[in-house]
Amino acid sequence: MQLTLWSYEGPPHVGALRVAASMTGVHCVLHAPQGDTYADLLFTMIERRPARPPVTYTTFSARHLSRDTAELVRETVAAAYERYQPQALLVGDSCTAELLQDQPADLARGMDLPVPVIGLELSAYARKEDFGASEAFYQLVRAMVDERAAGAEARSAGEAPRANILGPTSLGFRCRDDVQEVAKLLEMLGVEVNAVAPLGASPDDLRRIPDADLNICLYPEVARAACEWLQRRLRQPMITTVPLGLGATRDFLREVGEALGIDPSAALEQATARMAWYSRSVDSNYLTGKRVFIFGDATHAVAAARIASEELGFRVVGLGTYAREQAREVRQAAKAYGVEPLITDDYLEVEQAASEAAPELVLGTQMERHIAKRLGVPCAVISAPAHVQDFPARYAPNMGLEGANVIFDTWVHPLMMGLEEHLLGMFREDFEFSDEAPSHVEAAGAPAGAGGSGEDADTATVAVEVEDGAEVRWTPEAEAELKKIPFFVRGKARRNTERFAADRGIATITVETIYDAKAHFSR
């Protein structure tokens, strides 16, 4: 146990509550003292649910410890079943109640209730929230699938293939909208959604899992154990690519197509996003090489590193996770980007690592938002744990094609906000931006060389003579590229490029020369 001001994960029973709160027809009975009932606020305050989560606490106090607390468990289970009439009961204990060793799940099973009773053995002092969610979902899937005696239902010839989407939960990062985006991707391939679980699922939906042709492990932190069991038990293929970012979305389409024997070519042709265009545009080159520090759950952290490096041209200077169960994937990714992996759940270590990395952008959890604010660095939240502002009322997926656009806007806008000041700083010494230079209004009728926003007359021709007498020529392609640069800095860009070319003996300026010069002067 560790006393701390901040925790990336709660105890494992909070993970079990997330699964129960995600489903319908499932109720959780938790053997816990009064102080362990705080988890309700996570759902009603942060996720803004209209109702409290489906959980009943035994809420024992000191006076109960003088008598049989096991009887209190039986009374609570009976009252919860009578009041809520669930289709399945999850029964476990909190970290405090685990010390009493009352075995609440065994007590509940001994009551011969007419619904499945799933016990939660969560090892509260060795495990954390993600494990609790994974274990609760795994036990629910096993119980419901094993209960169904028959195998998959018979399918008629020509019927569309089906897929299960497994892993999205309450309090997960953008899960509600991600599911819709993934369903759209499957529709592009002609694949129907058989079941989504645990988010929005009932026990009957879990019983229908065998009817699908494959399982999509959308959130490995929650669904991997269940997906691996279904792969062994039912021989259902498991899709492991998580469609975060444009490249991973295309990989996802290929993996699903290969697993089902579907040609994904038509879907891949449609798999475009505005993010790809902007990432190739002139404006986005101002962002090339930006230093980014990434920390979060393993799935989102690894995906963010790929997007940052391959799709936005950022430089990954830090990568880590608080999820020790998925540390291997983060270590592999960190090695690929040439950085030391940071595997810790101590926010102070994360703050120190972020400070030493000197990033220009931080991508992380709600805690990294606070860290970045102290460091004076822009930040975007990419992973749970998150606060209320990252459970938006609007449609804001992170996965799929629209998710790629949302990611671009969310990550890039914090960097663009300071672009105006950045430009003023770059051109502070330029005569066009000096205090004595006339405004564009005053210079409206003035000749081009008299200041204002126009280019100098002696730089408007294709062949020009620079200060030291050397002559350089501009190719038509380079001239066309130059015209894409905003007018108010075009003259400066032209002069810098010509000076760069003259200093290096380059006689003809091409498009490549423009960007080489930009990179040189940006340093």
C-alpha positions, 0 to 999 in steps of 0.5 A, spaced: 500 500 500 502 507 498 499 513 501 499 518 495 495 524 492 493 521 486 492 514 483 492 512 476 488 506 477 483 505 483 483 498 487 480 492 483 473 492 485 472 499 482 474 495 475 469 490 477 464 496 478 465 499 471 463 492 468 457 492 472 455 499 470 456 498 463 451 492 462 444 491 463 441 486 468 447 485 472 448 487 479 454 487 483 454 486 491 460 488 494 462 487 501 465 493 504 465 498 509 462 505 509 468 508 507 469 504 500 462 506 497 466 512 494 466 509 487 459 511 485 461 519 484 466 516 479 460 515 475 455 520 476 460 526 477 465 524 472 461 520 467 455 524 468 451 518 468 443 519 469 443 514 475 448 511 480 451 504 478 448 498 479 451 496 486 449 494 493 454 495 499 454 491 505 457 497 509 459 494 515 461 498 521 465 497 527 459 494 531 458 489 525 465 486 527 463 484 534 458 479 530 457 475 524 459 479 518 457 473 514 450 474 515 450 481 513 452 479 506 447 474 506 442 479 508 445 484 503 445 479 497 437 477 498 435 484 499 439 486 492 436 480 488 429 482 491 429 489 489 433 489 483 431 482 480 438 482 476 439 476 470 446 475 474 449 477 480 457 479 481 459 478 488 466 480 491 469 484 496 473 491 497 480 491 499 478 492 506 473 487 507 478 482 504 481 482 510 475 479 514 475 473 509 468 472 509 468 469 502 462 473 500 461 469 493 461 462 496 456 465 501 451 468 495 452 461 491 450 457 497 443 461 497 441 457 491 438 464 487 435 463 481 440 467 477 447 466 476 452 468 481 459 470 479 464 470 484 470 476 484 477 473 486 480 480 485 487 480 490 486 487 492 492 488 495 496 485 489 492 488 483 489 494 481 483 497 477 484 494 470 485 487 472 479 488 476 475 490 470 478 484 466 477 479 471 470 481 472 468 481 464 472 474 463 468 471 469 461 473 466 463 471 459 465 464 461 459 463 466 454 465 460 458 462 454 458 455 458 451 456 461 449 455 453 449 448 452 448 449 444 454 451 440 453 457 435 446 458 431 446 455 424 447 460 419 444 460 412 448 460 406 450 467 403 449 470 410 453 476 412 459 474 417 459 477 424 463 480 429 463 481 437 466 488 439 469 486 446 472 491 451 468 498 451 466 499 458 463 505 463 469 510 464 473 508 459 476 513 454 471 515 449 468 508 448 461 510 447 463 513 440 469 509 438 464 503 438 460 507 433 466 508 429 468 501 429 461 498 427 462 503 421 469 500 419 465 493 419 460 495 415 465 497 410 467 490 409 460 487 409 461 485 416 455 485 421 456 486 429 453 480 433 454 483 440 458 489 443 460 488 451 460 489 456 458 496 454 450 496 453 450 488 453 446 484 457 447 477 460 443 474 454 448 478 449 454 475 452 450 468 451 450 470 443 457 471 443 458 464 440 454 466 434 460 471 431 465 469 426 471 473 430 472 477 436 475 484 436 479 485 442 478 493 442 480 494 449 486 489 451 486 492 458 479 489 459 478 484 454 484 480 452 483 475 457 476 473 455 478 474 448 484 469 449 479 464 452 474 464 447 479 463 442 481 457 446 474 454 447 470 456 441 476 457 436 474 464 434 479 468 431 481 474 435 483 481 432 488 485 436 489 491 431 486 497 435 484 502 430 487 508 433 490 513 427 489 512 420 495 507 419 492 502 424 485 503 422 487 501 415 491 495 418 485 493 422 481 493 415 486 488 413 486 484 419 479 483 419 478 482 411 484 476 412 481 473 418 474 472 414 476 471 407 474 478 405 478 482 400 479 489 403 481 493 397 474 497 396 474 499 404 481 501 404 480 506 398 474 509 402 479 509 408 481 516 408 481 522 413 482 529 413 488 528 418 492 525 412 491 531 407 493 536 413 499 532 415 502 533 408 500 540 407 505 546 408 502 549 414 503 542 418 510 543 416 511 548 422 509 542 427 515 537 424 519 535 429 516 537 435 518 533 441 512 529 444 512 526 451 507 520 452 504 517 458 497 513 459 494 506 458 498 501 454 493 501 448 493 508 447 500 510 449 503 505 444 498 508 439 499 515 440 507 514 439 505 511 432 501 516 430 505 522 433 511 519 429 509 516 423 502 520 421 504 527 424 512 527 424 513 529 431 519 526 435 517 521 441 522 523 447 518 519 452 513 513 452 510 510 458 504 507 462 502 505 469 499 499 466 504 494 469 500 488 466 501 491 459 508 493 460 511 489 454 508 492 449 510 499 451 517 496 452 517 494 445 515 500 442 519 505 446 525 501 444 523 502 436 523 510 438 529 510 441 527 512 448 527 509 455 520 506 457 517 509 463 513 503 467 510 506 473 504 508 477 508 514 481 506 521 478 512 524 481 516 520 477 512 521 471 513 529 472 520 528 473 521 524 466 517 529 463 521 535 465 527 532 463 525 530 456 523 537 455 517 536 450 513 541 446 507 537 447 505 532 452 500 527 451 497 523 457 492 522 462 488 527 467 494 527 471 499 529 465 494 535 464 496 538 471 504 536 470 504 539 463 500 546 466 506 546 471 511 545 466 508 551 461 507 545 456 501 544 451 497 537 453 492 533 450 488 527 454 489 521 450 487 516 456 483 514 462 483 516 467 480 522 465 476 528 468 469 530 466 471 534 460 474 528 457 467 525 457 464 530 452 456 530 450 458 531 443 460 525 438 468 525 439 471 518 437 478 517 437 478 510 433 476 509 426 476 515 420 473 520 424 477 519 430 483 520 426 480 527 425 478 528 432 485 526 434 489 531 429 484 537 432 485 535 439 493 534 439 495 540 434 490 545 436 494 546 443 500 547 438 497 552 433 495 556 439 501 559 440 503 560 432 502 567 432 507 569 437 512 564 434 512 567 428 512 574 431 519 572 434 522 569 428 521 575 424 522 580 430 528 583 426 525 583 419 524 590 417 517 588 414 515 587 422 519 593 425 516 598 429 517 603 424 514 599 418 508 602 416 501 598 416 498 595 411 493 600 411 498 606 410 502 602 405 496 600 400 498 605 395 506 604 396 511 601 391 512 594 393 519 595 396 517 601 401 515 596 406 508 593 408 506 586 406 508 585 399 515 582 396 521 586 394 521 588 387 528 585 386 526 578 388 520 577 384 523 574 378 525 567 377 533 569 376 535 573 382 542 576 385 543 575 392 547 580 396 554 577 395 553 577 387 551 570 386 545 568 382 540 563 384 534 561 379 528 558 382 524 552 378 517 553 376 515 548 382 519 552 387 515 558 385 509 555 386 510 552 392 513 559 395 506 562 393 503 557 398 506 560 404 502 566 407 503 573 404 506 576 410 512 572 411 513 570 403 518 575 402 522 573 408 521 565 406 524 567 399 530 571 402 532 566 407 531 560 402 536 564 397 541 566 402 541 558 404 542 556 397 548 561 396 551 559 402 551 552 399 553 554 392 546 551 390 545 554 383 537 552 382 532 552 388 527 547 388 522 545 392 527 540 396 531 547 397 525 551 400 524 545 406 531 544 407 532 552 408 526 552 413 529 546 417 535 550 417 532 557 420 528 553 424 533 551 428 
